[in-house]
Amino acid sequence: QVQLVESGGGLVQPGGSLRLSCAASGSIFSIYNMGWYRQAPGIPRELVAIITSGGNINNADSVKGRFTISRDDAKNTVYLQMNSLKPEDTAVYYCNADIRTGWRSTANYWGQGTQVTVSS
């Protein structure tokens, strides 16, 4: 079984920073793409940032220059450093990863989500 566990969410004032972490555990052979998505009430879940196993990064236009995604493959962990936070960044943030668990078994996994609230 594979689990993705997020941490680091919370309440922050506009202009502040937060760092999200997501650790994958379980029967892991290798991890390909790792990413962060977010969902605000009444809005479809949207991609925030994704990083490939080769280190290529794709960011949503709304977070470019403010958010930085990174990964530590030794720890099976992906991070999202969020700076200059805005009220419109308020959402539940979800970790996502494509994980190989066996010789021919690769699947997509989601974390349980962590709330980020940007408010004064």
C-alpha positions as CSV (number, residue, x, y, z in Angstrom):
1,Q,0.0,0.0,0.0
2,V,1.1,3.5,-0.7
3,Q,0.3,6.6,1.2
4,L,0.9,10.3,0.6
5,V,0.8,12.4,3.7
6,E,0.8,16.2,3.5
7,S,1.8,18.7,6.2
8,G,2.6,22.4,6.6
9,G,-0.8,24.0,5.9
10,G,-2.3,26.6,8.1
11,L,-3.4,30.2,8.5
12,V,-1.1,33.0,7.2
13,Q,-1.5,36.7,6.5
14,P,-1.3,38.1,3.0
15,G,2.3,38.4,1.9
16,G,3.4,35.6,4.2
17,S,4.9,32.3,3.4
18,L,4.2,28.6,4.0
19,R,6.0,25.4,3.1
20,L,4.1,22.3,2.3
21,S,5.6,18.8,2.5
22,C,4.3,15.5,1.1
23,A,5.9,12.3,2.0
24,A,5.2,9.1,0.2
25,S,5.5,5.8,2.1
26,G,4.8,2.1,1.5
27,S,5.8,-0.3,-1.2
28,I,7.6,2.1,-3.5
29,F,9.8,1.0,-6.4
30,S,10.2,4.5,-7.9
31,I,8.3,7.8,-8.2
32,Y,7.8,9.6,-11.5
33,N,5.9,12.9,-11.6
34,M,5.1,14.6,-8.2
35,G,2.8,17.6,-8.0
36,W,0.5,19.9,-6.1
37,Y,-3.1,20.7,-6.9
38,R,-5.5,22.9,-5.0
39,Q,-9.2,23.2,-4.7
40,A,-11.2,26.2,-3.4
41,P,-14.9,26.0,-2.6
42,G,-17.0,25.9,-5.8
43,I,-14.0,25.7,-8.1
44,P,-12.6,22.6,-9.9
45,R,-9.3,21.2,-8.6
46,E,-6.5,22.9,-10.5
47,L,-2.8,22.2,-11.0
48,V,-0.4,24.3,-9.0
49,A,2.9,22.9,-9.9
50,I,4.4,19.6,-11.1
51,I,8.0,18.2,-11.1
52,T,9.2,15.3,-13.1
53,S,11.7,12.6,-12.0
54,G,14.2,14.5,-14.2
55,G,13.6,17.8,-12.4
56,N,11.5,19.5,-15.1
57,I,9.0,21.9,-13.6
58,N,5.7,23.2,-14.8
59,N,3.9,25.9,-12.7
60,A,0.5,27.5,-13.1
61,D,0.6,31.0,-14.3
62,S,-1.1,32.2,-11.1
63,V,1.8,31.1,-8.9
64,K,4.9,31.8,-11.1
65,G,7.5,33.8,-9.3
66,R,5.8,33.1,-5.9
67,F,5.7,29.3,-5.5
68,T,8.6,26.8,-5.8
69,I,8.2,23.1,-6.1
70,S,11.1,20.7,-5.3
71,R,11.6,17.1,-4.4
72,D,14.0,14.9,-2.3
73,D,14.0,11.5,-3.9
74,A,16.0,10.0,-1.0
75,K,13.1,10.9,1.3
76,N,10.3,10.3,-1.3
77,T,9.1,13.8,-0.5
78,V,7.9,16.7,-2.6
79,Y,7.8,20.3,-1.2
80,L,5.9,23.5,-2.2
81,Q,7.5,26.7,-0.9
82,M,4.8,29.4,-1.1
83,N,5.8,33.0,-0.8
84,S,3.9,36.3,-1.2
85,L,0.7,34.5,-0.5
86,K,-2.6,36.1,-1.6
87,P,-6.2,35.6,-0.3
88,E,-7.0,33.9,-3.6
89,D,-4.4,31.2,-2.8
90,T,-6.8,30.0,-0.1
91,A,-7.7,26.4,-0.8
92,V,-7.2,22.8,0.1
93,Y,-3.8,21.7,-1.3
94,Y,-3.4,18.1,-2.5
95,C,-0.3,16.2,-3.2
96,N,-0.2,13.9,-6.2
97,A,2.3,11.3,-7.5
98,D,2.8,8.6,-10.1
99,I,4.3,5.7,-8.2
100,R,5.7,2.5,-9.4
101,T,5.0,-0.2,-6.9
102,G,6.2,-3.3,-8.8
103,W,7.7,-4.6,-12.0
104,R,4.6,-3.7,-14.1
105,S,2.5,-1.7,-11.6
106,T,2.3,2.1,-11.7
107,A,-0.6,4.1,-10.4
108,N,-1.6,7.6,-9.5
109,Y,-2.0,8.5,-5.9
110,W,-3.5,11.5,-4.0
111,G,-2.9,12.8,-0.5
112,Q,-5.7,13.7,1.9
113,G,-5.2,17.4,1.5
114,T,-4.1,20.2,3.7
115,Q,-5.9,23.5,4.2
116,V,-4.1,26.8,3.4
117,T,-5.9,29.9,4.4
118,V,-4.6,33.4,3.6
119,S,-6.4,36.1,5.5
120,S,-5.7,39.1,7.7
